[in-house]
Amino acid sequence: MRQLAIISGKGGCGKTTLTAAFSSLSENTVLADCDVDASDLPLILKPQVLKTEDCLGLELASIDLKLCTGCGICREICRFGAVLENFTINPYSCEGCAVCTVACPENAVSLMPRVSGQVISSITRFGPMAHAKLDTGEEASGKLVNMVRKRALELADRYSCKFILIDGPPGTGCPVMAAITGTDLVLVLSEPTVSGLHDLKRAIELTAHFRIPTVACINKYDINEKMSLEIEAFCREAGIPLLACLPYADITTEAMMEEETVIEYAAHSGDEEAVKFANIIRNLWAEIEIRLSDTSKKEMYPKILQSREP
């Protein structure tokens, strides 16, 4: 079983569009939507839910009003302002640090488990999918990503799938680390802007740290071809294969409005530009499949690692 993660360092680069398109081209594949803060793959793939499981995140303080004397110590020492005047807890402010449980002279405060989100197993028209929903105000997105990854592995084993496609979260923080750890290949998607190049560099530093083979793709390259050349030069210098440059195309939005992947939409749209765009993605997926079959090639590692011993 091989795992591909698609990340970008920032939001809005087209990760979900590519992941959905790849799912329509691949066979025996499990999808894992690890953007748990804003899961968008279900909007395109319209999954049928099979199973939902709660994820327990940060613990929540709870005050037993039968034991509480109203001394106010807990409210004074809570740096998050989570203890209200009536000695109840604001769940959106409490960080579960437990200082109130230690300070309370009456032992009236305890920590209780709380649900931070749900992990969902589904079936789509392209195969099984694991995704999640993070509850409002919750922060345990890294843990939820881990649960999505675990559920995807279970689905892959159950349905004998050979690929796991991971739609990564934006940025380079803990959720992204949880999404790429242990994968066989990372596709870093960039766009031709100053921030796009900056975030591409950060994402590649991250994959280098975890020693993961890495390839790159530029989306909407033609909105700023000068910046696209700078990104191409950086990838060449960093030793990252640049597999494709995708043009700006209205097909991506049109396909989403129809709840279809760009591959599906191009097949019936009759639009020549849409067909060309879909063919670029087909060729990109073919290149990725080749690399997924053999990730031992040294040239797919960032140059920062090529001279290091494992």
Buried (B, 14 or more C-beta within 10 A) or exposed (E): BBBBBBBBBBBEBBBBBBBBBBBBBBEEBBBBBBBBBEBBBBEBBEBEEEEEEBBEBBBBBBBEEEEBEEBEBBBEEBEBEBBEEEBBBBBEBBBBBEBBBEBBEBEBBBBEEBEBBBBBBBBBEBBBBBBBBBBEEBBBBBBBBBBBBEBBBBBBEEEEBEBBBBBBBBBBEBBBBBBBEEBBBBBBBBBBBEEBBEBBBBBBBBBBEBEBBBBBBBBBBEEBEEBBEBBBEBBEEBBBBBBBBBBBBEBBEBBBEEEBBBBBBBBEBEBEEBEEBBEBBBEBBEBBBEBBEEBEEEEBBBBEBEEEEE
